[in-house]
Every structure is written in C-alpha cells, then in structure tokens.
Amino acid sequence: MDHPIRLDRVELAVRPWRTATVLIAAVAAVELVLLVVVGGALLAKPEPAGRSAAPKANAAASAGAAKAATRARASKAAPAELPRRKVRVVVLNGNGRQGAAAAAAARVTDRGYRIGVVGNAPRHDYPRSLVMYRRGFEGEAQRLARDLGVQLVGPLDGMRPAQLHGAHAVYILGG
C-alpha cells in the first residue's frame, strides 16, 4: 500500500514543472510569431505608388513625396553657403594702380567678408576684375561676385593652398 502513496506524491511533485514548461513554450511561440511578423514587415518591399487601393490619399502622399524629393535634390545640388563672415577672401591688385587693392579690400569688408591677404597680383594687365574660388566654394564665389558686381567667376587653378593663406576665394582687380 505504500507504493500508490509514493506515486501520488511523485505525480504531485512533477505536475508544477509540467505546467511551467507548457507556459514557457507558449510564451516562446508567441515571441517567435511576433518576431516573424515584425521581420517580414521590415523586409517587405513597399507597395509602388500607382497600385494603392486609395488613389486620393495616394495622390496627396505622392505630391508630398515629390516636393520632398525636389528639396532633397536641391540640397544635394547646391550645398549650403557659408555665412559671409566665414568666407575669407584674398584681394590682389591686378590693374597696376596704387591703393586699388586696399580700396577693394575695404569694399569686400563692408559686404561682410573677411580679408585674408591684400597684395599685388603676379601681373598687372588684367582687362577685367574676376573672382576665383577654391574647390567646394563656388557658391560663395558666385555670391561675392554678385555683391561686388564682377561678371567673371572661375575655379582657382595653379595656386597652392599655402599661397592663399587659408582663403576660400580670390578677388583680382582688373581694368
């Protein structure tokens, strides 16, 4: 008669573990299903704009997307210009007149630009004034030329950065 009592005690001791095992397996199965659903949603390709079931809402969304794409293209095409106080300019006198570089430097400073160096150009026969710029500073050079009324703007070639004393643009006086 001792034998059935022992079995009952053993069965009672085993049942709580069995219940805990079933609960843990159920929680793990639910987590697995949620991970599969979230992973599928993240990896799924978005539906093309023309195949949506709601054409009116889709038209508004595509118009907003087109505006955002235009803004993104515009920002990639034209990088933001530096503030004038951060653009350093070298002013060179290329027309041979005394004091012309200092007067031009004063005009450049009045417009809000910083002056790096004021000096003489290697030659003194420039027919017109021009603004030249280092790579990456085309926007600032265009704005400087517009501020000073100069029509010739071009990239700066042939000068080493050390010769520019940290300048972003060079304004050469001519004519």
C-alpha positions in Angstrom: 0.0 0.0 0.0 2.9 2.3 0.4 3.6 2.1 -3.3 0.5 4.1 -4.5 1.1 6.8 -2.0 4.6 7.3 -3.3 3.3 7.6 -6.9 0.7 10.2 -5.9 3.4 12.2 -4.2 5.7 11.9 -7.2 2.9 12.8 -9.6 2.0 15.9 -7.5 5.7 16.9 -7.5 6.0 16.5 -11.3 2.9 18.5 -12.3 4.1 22.0 -11.4 7.1 21.6 -13.7 4.9 20.3 -16.5 2.7 23.4 -16.2 5.6 25.8 -16.1 7.1 24.1 -19.2 3.9 24.5 -21.1 3.7 28.2 -20.2 7.3 28.9 -21.2 6.8 27.1 -24.5 3.6 29.1 -25.2 5.4 32.4 -24.5 8.3 31.4 -26.7 5.9 30.5 -29.5 4.2 33.9 -29.3 7.6 35.7 -29.3 8.6 33.7 -32.4 5.4 34.6 -34.2 5.9 38.3 -33.3 9.5 38.3 -34.5 8.5 36.7 -37.8 5.7 39.3 -38.3 8.0 42.3 -37.5 10.9 40.9 -39.6 8.5 40.4 -42.5 7.2 43.9 -42.2 10.7 45.4 -42.1 12.0 43.3 -45.0 8.9 43.6 -47.2 9.2 45.9 -50.2 6.9 49.0 -50.1 4.0 49.0 -52.4 4.5 51.2 -55.5 2.6 54.4 -55.5 0.4 53.5 -58.5 -1.0 50.3 -57.1 -2.6 51.7 -53.9 -6.2 51.0 -53.1 -6.8 54.6 -52.0 -6.0 56.7 -55.1 -7.0 60.1 -53.5 -4.9 59.6 -50.4 -2.1 58.3 -52.5 -2.1 61.3 -54.8 -1.7 63.6 -51.9 1.1 61.5 -50.5 2.9 61.3 -53.8 2.7 65.1 -54.2 4.3 65.5 -50.8 6.9 62.9 -51.7 7.6 64.8 -54.9 8.1 68.0 -53.0 10.4 66.3 -50.5 12.4 64.7 -53.4 12.8 68.1 -55.1 14.0 69.6 -51.8 16.5 66.8 -51.4 17.8 67.2 -55.0 18.1 70.9 -54.5 20.0 70.5 -51.2 22.4 67.9 -52.9 22.9 70.0 -56.0 23.7 73.3 -54.1 25.4 72.8 -50.8 24.6 75.4 -48.2 26.6 78.6 -48.5 28.8 79.8 -45.6 27.9 83.0 -43.9 29.8 85.9 -45.3 31.8 86.4 -42.1 33.3 82.9 -42.5 34.4 83.3 -46.1 38.0 84.5 -46.3 39.0 86.5 -49.4 42.4 87.4 -50.8 42.4 90.7 -52.7 45.0 91.1 -55.4 45.7 94.3 -57.3 46.0 93.3 -61.0 45.5 96.7 -62.6 48.7 98.4 -61.5 47.0 101.4 -59.7 48.3 102.3 -56.3 45.8 101.8 -53.4 43.4 99.8 -55.6 43.8 96.6 -53.6 43.2 98.5 -50.3 40.1 100.2 -51.6 38.7 96.9 -52.9 39.5 95.2 -49.6 37.5 97.9 -47.8 34.5 97.2 -50.2 34.8 93.5 -49.5 35.0 94.0 -45.8 31.9 96.3 -46.0 30.0 93.5 -47.5 30.7 91.3 -44.5 33.6 89.1 -45.8 36.8 88.5 -44.0 40.1 89.6 -45.7 42.9 87.1 -45.7 45.6 88.9 -47.6 45.8 92.2 -49.6 48.6 92.3 -52.2 49.7 92.5 -55.8 48.9 90.0 -58.5 51.8 88.5 -60.4 50.9 90.5 -63.4 49.2 93.9 -63.9 47.4 93.6 -67.2 44.1 92.0 -66.2 41.5 93.6 -68.6 38.6 92.9 -66.1 38.1 92.1 -62.5 37.5 88.4 -61.7 36.7 86.2 -58.7 38.3 82.8 -58.4 37.5 80.1 -55.9 38.9 77.0 -54.3 37.2 73.7 -54.9 34.0 73.5 -52.9 33.4 77.2 -52.6 31.7 78.0 -55.9 28.5 79.2 -54.2 30.5 81.7 -52.0 32.4 82.9 -55.0 29.3 83.5 -57.0 27.8 85.5 -54.1 31.0 87.5 -53.7 31.0 88.3 -57.5 27.3 89.3 -57.3 28.0 91.5 -54.2 30.9 93.3 -55.9 29.4 93.5 -59.4 32.0 91.2 -61.0 31.0 89.1 -64.0 33.9 86.7 -64.4 34.0 83.8 -61.9 36.1 80.7 -62.3 37.9 78.0 -60.4 41.3 78.7 -59.0 43.9 76.6 -60.6 47.7 76.7 -60.3 48.0 78.2 -56.8 49.0 76.2 -53.8 46.7 76.5 -50.7 49.7 77.9 -48.8 49.8 80.8 -51.2 46.2 81.6 -50.4 46.7 81.9 -46.6 43.5 79.9 -45.9 41.4 82.0 -48.3 38.3 80.5 -50.0 38.1 83.0 -52.8 40.5 85.4 -54.6 39.3 88.7 -55.9 41.6 90.0 -58.6 41.2 93.6 -59.7 41.5 94.5 -63.3 40.7 97.2 -65.9 
